Amino acid sequence: MLKGRIHSLETFGTVDGPGIRFVLFMQGCLLKCQYCHNPDTWSLTEGKEMTTEEVLAEIEPYLGYYRPSGGGLTVSGGEATLQAPFVTELFSEAKKRWNLHTTLDTNGYNEGDKIRDLLDVTDLVMLDIKHINNEKHIKLTGKPNDRILNMARWLSDHGRSMWIRHVYVPGIHDDEQDLLELGRFIGSLKGVEKFEILPYHVMGIFKWQELGWDYPLEGVEPPTDEEIERAYRIIREGQQQVAASK
C-alpha cells in the first residue's frame, strides 16, 4: 500500500461532486493563488502520511450515506495529481471493493498522458480554470495556464466527464473579453456536464494571518449577485458563439 501526504478529510461533503461524498484533501500545490483559502496546503512536505488502507477504513463507515445519495469519493487538495500514484491506488481500491463513484478535483496543472492511469479510474473531473488570460493567470497564480487548458482539451478529446469551475474575483475576472473568451473555450470542449462560477470569499484570510503572510487581495470585497449574473451571461454568450459557428 502506498502512502500519501494528507492535509485533512471531510466525511459529509456536499459541494465536491454529486451526492454526499467523502472528501480527501491532499497536501501540496504548485499554484499560489492569491485568493486561496487553504494556503496551508501548499507545502509539499507537511501533512499526515496515510496509507490507502487507512483512508479506506475512514470511508467504510459512511458508505450507507454515499451510495444512496449518488455520491462517493472525491480527492481534492492542495493538488491531488501531484500524488497521482497514491490517488490511483485509492480510487482503484474504492471501485474494486464498493464500486464507489470517484471524483478528482484538480487545478489541471499536469499532463493527461502522464496521469492517464489515474484518469482511467476517475468518473468525474472537477477542473478549476483560474483565468483564461495567460498573463493574468501568471499574476494570479504564479504559473502560466497552458497546462490547464491543455488538460481540459485532453479530457475533451478522450471522452471524459468534466465539471468546470471558475472563481470570480472583482477586479480580476470582470473583463468582458476575458469572460467571452472563457465561454468560447468552454464551448469548444466536449464532456462538460456543468459549469459553475464560485464567488470569491474572504473566509480564508485568517489562515494567511496564522502563517504570518500578507494577504494579496486585502480590501477586495466578494462580488455582488449582479456581478455573478453578468459573468454567467457573458460566458454563455461566448459558448453560444461557438455553438452557432458549428
C-alpha positions as CSV (number, residue, x, y, z in Angstrom):
1,M,0.0,0.0,0.0
2,L,1.3,3.4,-1.0
3,K,1.4,6.4,1.4
4,G,0.0,9.8,0.7
5,R,0.5,13.2,2.4
6,I,-2.9,14.2,3.6
7,H,-4.0,17.7,4.7
8,S,-7.4,16.8,6.0
9,L,-10.6,14.9,5.3
10,E,-14.3,15.5,5.3
11,T,-16.9,12.8,5.7
12,F,-20.1,14.6,4.6
13,G,-19.1,16.8,1.6
14,T,-21.9,18.2,-0.5
15,V,-20.2,20.6,-2.9
16,D,-17.4,18.5,-4.2
17,G,-19.2,16.4,-6.8
18,P,-22.7,14.7,-7.0
19,G,-24.4,13.5,-3.8
20,I,-22.9,13.1,-0.4
21,R,-19.2,12.5,-0.5
22,F,-16.1,11.6,1.4
23,V,-13.6,14.3,0.5
24,L,-9.8,13.8,1.0
25,F,-7.7,16.9,0.8
26,M,-4.1,16.2,-0.3
27,Q,-1.1,18.2,0.8
28,G,1.0,20.1,-1.7
29,C,0.3,22.5,-4.6
30,L,2.4,24.3,-7.2
31,L,0.0,27.1,-7.8
32,K,-0.1,30.0,-5.4
33,C,-3.5,31.5,-6.0
34,Q,-3.9,35.0,-4.5
35,Y,-7.4,34.1,-3.2
36,C,-6.5,30.6,-1.9
37,H,-8.5,29.8,1.3
38,N,-6.2,26.9,2.1
39,P,-2.6,28.2,1.7
40,D,-1.6,25.8,4.4
41,T,-2.0,23.0,1.8
42,W,0.8,24.4,-0.4
43,S,3.8,22.9,1.3
44,L,4.9,19.6,-0.3
45,T,6.5,18.3,2.9
46,E,3.8,18.8,5.5
47,G,0.6,16.9,6.2
48,K,-0.1,13.5,7.7
49,E,1.1,10.3,6.0
50,M,-1.6,7.8,5.5
51,T,-1.8,4.5,3.5
52,T,-4.6,3.8,1.1
53,E,-5.9,1.2,3.6
54,E,-6.1,3.8,6.3
55,V,-8.1,6.1,4.1
56,L,-10.4,3.3,3.0
57,A,-11.0,2.5,6.7
58,E,-12.2,6.1,7.2
59,I,-14.6,5.8,4.2
60,E,-16.2,2.5,5.0
61,P,-18.4,3.5,8.0
62,Y,-20.2,6.1,5.8
63,L,-20.9,4.0,2.7
64,G,-24.6,3.9,3.6
65,Y,-24.8,7.6,3.1
66,Y,-22.7,7.9,-0.1
67,R,-24.2,5.3,-2.3
68,P,-27.9,6.0,-1.9
69,S,-27.3,9.7,-2.5
70,G,-25.4,9.1,-5.7
71,G,-22.2,10.3,-4.0
72,G,-18.9,8.7,-3.5
73,L,-15.2,9.7,-3.0
74,T,-13.6,13.0,-4.0
75,V,-9.9,13.7,-3.8
76,S,-9.0,17.4,-3.7
77,G,-6.1,19.5,-2.4
78,G,-3.8,21.1,-2.5
79,E,-3.4,19.5,-5.8
80,A,-4.3,15.8,-5.9
81,T,-2.4,15.0,-9.2
82,L,0.9,15.7,-7.5
83,Q,0.4,12.4,-5.7
84,A,-1.2,10.6,-8.7
85,P,0.1,7.0,-7.8
86,F,-1.5,7.2,-4.4
87,V,-4.8,8.6,-5.6
88,T,-4.8,6.0,-8.4
89,E,-4.5,3.2,-5.9
90,L,-7.1,4.7,-3.6
91,F,-9.6,5.1,-6.5
92,S,-8.9,1.6,-7.8
93,E,-9.5,0.0,-4.4
94,A,-12.7,2.1,-3.7
95,K,-14.1,0.9,-7.1
96,K,-13.0,-2.7,-6.6
97,R,-14.4,-3.0,-3.1
98,W,-17.5,-0.9,-3.2
99,N,-18.0,0.3,-6.9
100,L,-17.8,3.8,-5.5
101,H,-18.1,6.9,-7.7
102,T,-14.8,8.7,-7.9
103,T,-14.2,12.5,-8.5
104,L,-10.9,14.2,-9.0
105,D,-10.9,17.9,-8.0
106,T,-7.9,19.4,-9.8
107,N,-6.3,22.7,-11.0
108,G,-5.2,20.8,-14.1
109,Y,-1.6,21.7,-13.7
110,N,-0.4,18.3,-15.1
111,E,-0.4,16.4,-18.3
112,G,-3.2,13.9,-19.3
113,D,-0.9,11.3,-20.7
114,K,1.3,11.3,-17.5
115,I,-1.6,10.7,-15.2
116,R,-3.7,8.5,-17.5
117,D,-3.8,5.6,-15.0
118,L,-5.4,8.0,-12.5
119,L,-7.9,9.4,-15.1
120,D,-8.8,5.8,-16.1
121,V,-10.3,5.2,-12.6
122,T,-11.8,8.7,-12.3
123,D,-15.5,9.0,-13.1
124,L,-15.6,12.8,-12.9
125,V,-13.0,15.5,-13.2
126,M,-13.8,18.9,-11.5
127,L,-11.4,21.2,-13.3
128,D,-10.7,24.7,-12.0
129,I,-9.8,27.3,-14.6
130,K,-8.3,30.1,-12.7
131,H,-8.0,32.6,-15.6
132,I,-8.4,32.3,-19.3
133,N,-5.8,35.2,-20.0
134,N,-2.3,33.8,-19.6
135,E,-0.6,37.0,-18.3
136,K,-3.4,37.5,-15.7
137,H,-3.2,33.8,-14.8
138,I,0.5,34.2,-14.1
139,K,-0.1,37.2,-11.9
140,L,-2.9,35.4,-10.1
141,T,-1.3,32.0,-9.5
142,G,2.4,32.3,-10.3
143,K,2.1,29.9,-13.2
144,P,1.0,30.0,-16.9
145,N,-2.3,28.5,-17.8
146,D,-1.2,26.4,-20.8
147,R,-1.1,23.1,-18.9
148,I,-4.5,23.7,-17.5
149,L,-6.1,24.5,-20.9
150,N,-4.3,21.5,-22.4
151,M,-5.7,19.3,-19.6
152,A,-9.2,20.5,-20.5
153,R,-8.6,19.7,-24.1
154,W,-7.2,16.2,-23.3
155,L,-10.2,15.4,-21.2
156,S,-12.4,16.6,-24.0
157,D,-10.6,14.6,-26.7
158,H,-10.6,11.4,-24.5
159,G,-14.3,11.5,-23.7
160,R,-14.0,12.3,-20.0
161,S,-16.8,13.8,-17.9
162,M,-16.0,17.3,-16.6
163,W,-17.4,20.0,-14.3
164,I,-15.6,23.3,-14.9
165,R,-15.4,25.8,-12.0
166,H,-14.1,29.4,-12.1
167,V,-13.5,31.5,-9.0
168,Y,-14.7,35.1,-9.7
169,V,-12.8,37.9,-8.0
170,P,-13.9,41.5,-8.7
171,G,-11.3,43.5,-10.5
172,I,-9.6,40.3,-11.7
173,H,-12.3,38.4,-13.5
174,D,-14.7,41.1,-14.7
175,D,-13.2,41.9,-18.1
176,E,-15.8,41.3,-20.8
177,Q,-13.4,40.0,-23.4
178,D,-11.9,37.5,-20.9
179,L,-15.3,36.2,-20.0
180,L,-16.3,35.9,-23.6
181,E,-13.0,34.0,-24.3
182,L,-13.7,31.7,-21.4
183,G,-17.1,31.0,-22.7
184,R,-15.7,30.2,-26.2
185,F,-13.1,27.9,-24.7
186,I,-15.7,26.0,-22.6
187,G,-18.0,25.9,-25.7
188,S,-15.2,24.2,-27.7
189,L,-15.0,21.3,-25.2
190,K,-16.9,18.0,-25.2
191,G,-17.9,16.3,-22.0
192,V,-18.6,19.5,-19.9
193,E,-21.6,18.4,-17.8
194,K,-21.6,21.5,-15.6
195,F,-20.1,25.0,-15.4
196,E,-20.1,26.9,-12.1
197,I,-18.8,30.3,-11.0
198,L,-17.6,30.3,-7.4
199,P,-17.9,33.8,-5.9
200,Y,-14.7,34.9,-4.2
201,H,-15.0,35.0,-0.4
202,V,-12.8,36.1,2.5
203,M,-13.3,33.2,4.9
204,G,-9.7,32.0,4.4
205,I,-7.9,35.2,5.3
206,F,-7.3,34.1,8.9
207,K,-5.1,31.2,7.5
208,W,-2.8,33.7,5.8
209,Q,-2.6,35.6,9.1
210,E,-1.8,32.4,11.0
211,L,1.0,31.7,8.6
212,G,2.3,35.3,9.1
213,W,1.8,36.1,5.4
214,D,0.4,39.3,3.8
215,Y,-2.9,38.6,2.1
216,P,-2.6,39.7,-1.6
217,L,-6.2,40.7,-2.0
218,E,-6.6,42.7,1.2
219,G,-9.6,45.0,0.8
220,V,-11.2,43.2,-2.1
221,E,-14.9,42.5,-1.4
222,P,-16.9,39.5,-2.5
223,P,-18.8,40.0,-5.8
224,T,-22.5,41.0,-5.8
225,D,-25.2,38.8,-7.2
226,E,-25.4,41.2,-10.1
227,E,-21.7,40.8,-10.9
228,I,-22.1,37.0,-10.9
229,E,-25.2,37.1,-13.1
230,R,-23.3,39.4,-15.6
231,A,-20.4,37.0,-15.7
232,Y,-22.7,34.0,-16.4
233,R,-24.5,35.9,-19.1
234,I,-21.3,36.9,-20.9
235,I,-19.8,33.4,-20.6
236,R,-23.0,31.9,-22.0
237,E,-22.7,34.3,-24.9
238,G,-19.3,33.1,-25.7
239,Q,-20.5,29.5,-25.6
240,Q,-23.4,30.3,-27.9
241,Q,-21.0,31.9,-30.4
242,V,-19.1,28.6,-30.6
243,A,-22.3,26.6,-30.9
244,A,-23.6,28.9,-33.7
245,S,-20.4,28.5,-35.7
246,K,-20.5,24.7,-35.8
